[in-house]
Amino acid sequence: MGKFRLSSFFHSTSSSPSADAEAKKQNRQSFSALSASFRHKDAETNGAAAQASKTETSPQQSTSRMVALARSITAETEKLEAYMKANNLPMPGFDVDAPADFPHLPEDVQRSRQEIIYATKELGRLAHGPRESVRWGVWEFLDVLALTAVNHYGLAKLVPVDSTITLVELQTKTTLDPINLARLLRMAMCNGIFREPSPGVIAHTAASRVLAEDDDMKAWVGFNGEDIFRASGHVLQALQAYPEATSLTRAGFQFAFDTVDKEPMFATFGKDPERARRMGRAMASLTGGEGYEPSYFVDVEKGGYDFSDLDAAGGTFVDIGGSHGFMCVDLANRYKNMKFVVQDLQKTIDSAPKPISPDPQVAERITLLAHDFFTEQVTKDADVYFFRWIIHNYSTPYAIRILKNLIPALKPGARIIINDHCLREPGQENPWDERVMRRMDVVMLALLNAQERTEAEFRELFAAADERFVFKGVRRPKGCRMSIVEAVWQPEEVGKADEGTSAPTVAKARTPAAAAGPEATEVKPTMETPATENGAAAAASGEPKADEAK
Ligand SMILES: C[S@@+](CC[C@H](N)C(=O)[O-])C[C@H]1O[C@@H](n2cnc3c(N)ncnc32)[C@H](O)[C@@H]1O
């Protein structure tokens, strides 16, 4: 996909006043044109969507943009509905017995669905107008508050699924007083959560029913509404106090929960099993969902990583922070000769299922090993060192430390594979995925002072850890939000240009220390990153007690 050049979009080369005025007009078009730029690329087979995106969008013609969007919405909705009818599928709805999920849709129908979602959003913004969009956009936290309260008080389980309950009766089952119960419920109803078929009578919708029946979703709402929401509310305070935003003990989370300079989030959760469990379930709900399935890495047919060469050679794959080893089990089911080591903190290793697989041929090739990735790597001479959902949990100084800890174990040619989000330039992602990934990036800031990374930032990360890591690039299986980032340990290659690229790209340095190079990014045992018993700068890891954190 070609790079979108912001500079040509936003900067005028003319100095004449009329040209400047024209340039300003052009700049005002940028946002709709940005989203259109995605649709041009990815919606080529999507006739109506492409039609909408081709529509000229000068401010004077905003009516035609609105109409184009409306037409696109109609056309894509008709496509979606035709598919549902042709396959005897129930129509989408929020009635209590409507299905909570869409079935797996073919690619073109799924694209229609996405187009409806972001075209309706854009049309809504146009209809609100800029000022009112800003005014009411900032009130969206109140939607989160209402949903969080509904979830916290377990209201969904108190309302019968197949009948109704009066507010008066519902109130007797909660500690909320009548006024607060009614106002929070009615706020949630504005978003399709519960309904009030007649005054004072409450009934489920399909959305509130999800909260009654899906405990992982309950955990997702709880973790987001009670941990991330609170942490986010303190991000500005954290940034004002510590603008470099790299420490695990100085994020919004610590300001929210009064643990600044005391402990990382993982340690806080480690002391509170209920909260840790909630986070674990919330993450299971997210990462088991659409676009995150492990099969995107394992199945070569879906664009996953092909380990046939390693399998033929009986190579070794180390999953660092591999939790209970589910990735290794899936890989071992596919590759019958490779060996696997799952490394995690002691507590996680102890709680892994035993045997790890019912198939002895699989189980005997997987070793579970307690290892803290903030200490020197103990599994020497493996072929692959794999990090999934690990590096994005850490700001650059810590991530560099994790990579450096591999070095004593590495043989020439060893591959380091990171499986994380990889951010693209703004406007290159479909708007749905862009929103999810940008939000995740900010969640990482709020909880851990960590970040999602761009390709250039991954490249810089490896370069800062050691110049003998040769960056191989980033690949993303179609339909998956996670990318496969790879570097190879090539001590003999020092001084040569890295493979597949003309010159190292200079990334926007989010951390001055990272840009300054490995020495500057050394994690020293300090109050922020206290030393552990064995002398490693390991407490930066989020502490061994944090092992359930995802
Ligand atoms: C976000 S989860 C990722 C788990 C798994 N890789 C996956 O893809 O779902 C982070 C994992 O890192 C582990 N972890 C946290 N700190 C660690 C450390 N210092 N050393 C080793 N593992 C650690 C946690 O126990 C957890 O299993």
The ligand as an ORCA input file, in Angstrom:
! r2SCAN-3c Opt
* xyz 0 1
  C      -0.500     -9.646     27.745
  S      -0.073    -11.218     28.342
  C       0.359    -12.040     26.858
  C       0.213    -13.510     26.961
  C       0.385    -14.269     25.678
  N       1.673    -14.006     25.091
  C      -0.739    -13.969     24.697
  O      -0.459    -13.796     23.523
  O      -1.907    -13.898     25.114
  C       1.446    -10.908     29.142
  C       2.090    -12.137     29.704
  O       3.382    -11.761     30.162
  C       3.623    -12.392     31.395
  N       4.639    -11.593     32.113
  C       4.504    -10.380     32.702
  N       5.678     -9.975     33.207
  C       6.575    -10.946     32.907
  C       7.966    -11.090     33.143
  N       8.651    -10.146     33.783
  N       8.581    -12.192     32.694
  C       7.877    -13.168     32.033
  N       6.550    -13.076     31.776
  C       5.915    -11.989     32.213
  C       2.278    -12.410     32.049
  O       2.223    -13.379     33.071
  C       1.360    -12.742     30.878
  O       1.209    -14.110     30.704
*
